[in-house]
Amino acid sequence: MQYAYFNGKFLQKDKVKISPDDRGFLFADGIYEVVRWYEGFFFDMESHMARLKRSMKETRLSWPDADSFPFIAEKLITRNKLKDRPSLIYLQVTRGAAKRTHAFPTPPVDPTVFANAWGFNPAKDMISAGIHTILRKDPRWNRCDIKSVSLLPNILSFQEAVEAGSMECIFMRDGMMTECAHSNAFFVIDGKLFTHPESENILSGVTRKNVIRIARESGLSVFEIAVSANRMNEISEAFVTNTSFEVAPIISIDKNPVGNGIPGPVTKLLREKFDAEIRALKG
């Protein structure tokens, strides 16, 4: 039996009933957050909370109890008996249920708040071997910095990647590589690490932020500068970061090998450093 959180209550997930008038259902008028549980703690919950509140501010969504999310997340881990398993918590907040019109409801209605938890297999061996990717023009809107549930362009692009035998789609805007369908992207050129700067063109990933910190602590030169797709031949390594993959080497882009077509030393170092930090936090 799986338990979820819904509008202030913990209940069986199959008992959750969302109104057909909910603006998340009708307009994708909502935001979300995903946090990873490491069999004893949530990784960098503070950054997830900051991003959640920023997404709410940018979309003018109000959830007065937003600060309760860490408590809700821990309760879901306990109720779903996931304390000893790698798990993910998903939270979604929409503008609530109201008569369908593009304008915000007047007067405002209560938000719809849903969260659930599930265990998963991190598949570290498969990820550490490297992933294949495709490169496509970025089809998304101009506010990718908001963690919005409006993910249709991401879904279509990711599905194209899957059908091509790949595990990610790298986006390109005005010739510059931005990020991926559900990851941030990093590139190694001449031993230096490059990633797209924070802007409205990418989502500020929590794992991204921590990998940049770890890289600098390790003495690597890190540049938050966009890389042109025209520099593909200069890229010796590439990898993606996200909550579930953590650090995953990219070994090909559009069936062309990246570097030697195997995970490179910079990627391996950062993966090892990230793993070591998680082990230290576990105690």
N, C-alpha and C positions, 0 to 999 in steps of 0.2 A: 504494500500500500504506500503510495507516494503522497506526501503532504506539501502544500503550497501556502503562500501567504496571499491574501486577497482582501484589499480594503479594510485593513485593521484586524483581520482574523486569520488564524491558522486552521486549515481544513483540508480534507482529502482533495487532491488535485482534480479528480473527476467530478467534484461538486462545484467547481468554480464556474460561474455563469456570467458572461460578459454581455452587456446590452448590445443589440444590433445598432443602436444609436451612438455607440461609443465612437468618439472621434479618432481613436487609434485604428479602429476597424474601417471607418469610412474614409479617412483622410491620411492615415499614417501620421496623425498629429500626436506624436509622443516621442519620448527618448528612452534609452535603455543603458544598462551597465552590466558588465560581466566581471566577476571576481573569482579568483582561483583559491581553493582551499588546499593547503599542503599538509594534510593529516595532522593538524594541530594549530594551524594559524592561517589567516588570510594574508596573501602577499601584498604589501603596500596598500592597505585599505585606505590610508589617508589620501593617496593620490586618486584612487577611484572615487572617493567621496568628493574631492575637489572637482574632478571632471563631471561627476553627476550634477553638482550644484551649478557648474558653469553651463552645462547643456540646458538645465532648467531656466537659468537666467537668460540665455540667448534665445530660447523659444518662448519666454514669458510664461512658463509653466509654474504653478504653485503647488507644492506638497509640503505643508507645514511640518510634517513628521519626518522629513528627509534624514535628519540626524539619527533616526532609529534604525537606519538600514543595517549597520553592523550587528545590532542586536537581532534583527530579523534574520539576517544571514546565518548567524550562529545557531539560532533556534531551528532553522531549516536543516542545518547539518545534523543537529541532535535528533530531531524528529524523524529524519530519513535514514538514521543510523549510518552516517557517512564519516564519522570522526576518524576512522582509520583508512579512508580511501581518498585518492586524488579526486577532487570534485570541483564542479563549477556552480556558481550561483548566478542566476539571471534575474535582473530587476527591470521592470518596464513601468513607466509612468506616462499616462496619456491625459489629455485635457478633460476627459470625462465624457459622460453621455448627455447629449442635448439634441434638439431638433437640427436636422442637417442644413447648415448654412456655412459659407466660408468664413464669415466673421466669428470671432470668439463668442461663446455664449454670454448673454446678458440677461440677468446677472450671472456671474461666474458660477460654475457647478463644481462639485467635488471631483478631484482627479480620480482616475482609475489606477490603482496600484497593484501590481501582480509580481510575485517573485517565486521562483522554485529552484530546486537543487538536484543535481544528479552526479553520480560517479562516472568516471571515464578512464580509459586506458591511454596514458600519455604517448604510448608507442615510441619510446625514445630511440630504440634501435633503428626503426624506419626513418625517423626524422633526422637522426645524426648521419645517416647515409646520404642525405641530401634530397632535395625535391626538384622536380621539373616545373617550369613556369612558362607562361605565354606573355607577350607584350602587346597591349592594345591601347588605343586612344581612350582617354578618360571620359566616360559618358555621363559622369555624375554632375550634380548641381554645384554651385559655387560656395557652399557652406559645409564642406566635408569635415570641418573642425567640430561640428555638433554631432554627438553620438545619437543620431536620429534613427527611428525605426523605418524610415523611408529608404529601403535598401534594394529596391528592384534593380537598379543598374549594377550593383555589386553582385546580386544573385545571377543575373543573366551572364555577366562576365565570368563569374566563378564556374558556372555550368559549362561555359565554352571551354574553360581550362580543363575541367573534368573530362569532357568529351574528347579533348586533345591528349588525354593521358597525363595531365599535369595536376599539380596541387595548389597552384596560385596563379592569379593574373596580375601582372605588373601594369599599372596605369601610366600613361604618358600624356602630358598636357603641354602644348606649344613646344613639343620636342624634348621636354624635360621629364624624366621619370619621377613620379610623385610618391606613390605608395602602392599597395596591393588591394585586392578585393576585401580582404579582412586581416591585413597585416601591414606593418611598416617595413620599408625596404632599406637595406644598407649595401654599399658598394665599396670595395677596396681597390684603390688605384695607387701604384707606387708605394705600397705599404701604408697609405693614409686611408682613414675611414671617412666615408661621405654618406650623408643622409639628408633628405629634403628638410629644410627648416620648418619650424612650426608656422603655420599660416592657415588661411581658409581652404587651402587645397589638400590638407591632410588632417587626419585625426591624430591628436597628440596621444600616442600610445603610452601606457604605464610601463610596459616592458621596454619599449623604446627608450624612455627616459632613464630607466635603470641601467640598460646596456650602455648608453652613452656615458653614464657616470662610471660604470665598471671599466669601460675602455680607457677613459681618462686616468682613472686610478692606476691602471696597468701601464701607463706611459705611452699609450697610443695617441697619435695625432688625429683628432676628430674634427671634421668640418661639417657644420650644418649648412650645406650648400647643395643645391639640386644638381644632378648629373644628367648630361645630355645623352639621349639614346645614340647619338653619333659617336660617343666615346666607348661603345660596347667592346671594341677590340683592346682597350686599355684596362678593362676591368679584370683583375686577377681572381677576385673572390666576390661573392654576394651572399646575402642571407636575409631572411625575414624574421621579424619579432612579433609575437602576439601572446595573449594570455595562455592559450593552450599549447602552442608549439614552443614557446619561450624563444629559443634561438634555433632556427632551422636553416642549414646551408642551401643555397640555390646552386644546382650543378648544371642547369641548362636553361636557356631562354629561347623560346621558339625553336627548340631542338638543336640549338647551337650551344656547345659546351661553354661554360664559364670557366676561364682559366684552363686548368687541366681536366675539368669535368669531374672533379672530386672535391670534397670539403677542404678548404685551405687552412693554413696555420692560424690566421687571425680569427677566423670563425671558430675554430676548435678552441682557441684560447679563451674567447669570450664565453663559449658554451661551458667550458670547464670552470671558469670563474663564477658564472651564474649558478651552476650546480653547487659549487662550494659555498656560496652565500646562502643558498637554500638549506644546505646541510647544517651550516652554523646556526641558522635561525631555528632549526628543529632542535638544536641542542644535542 
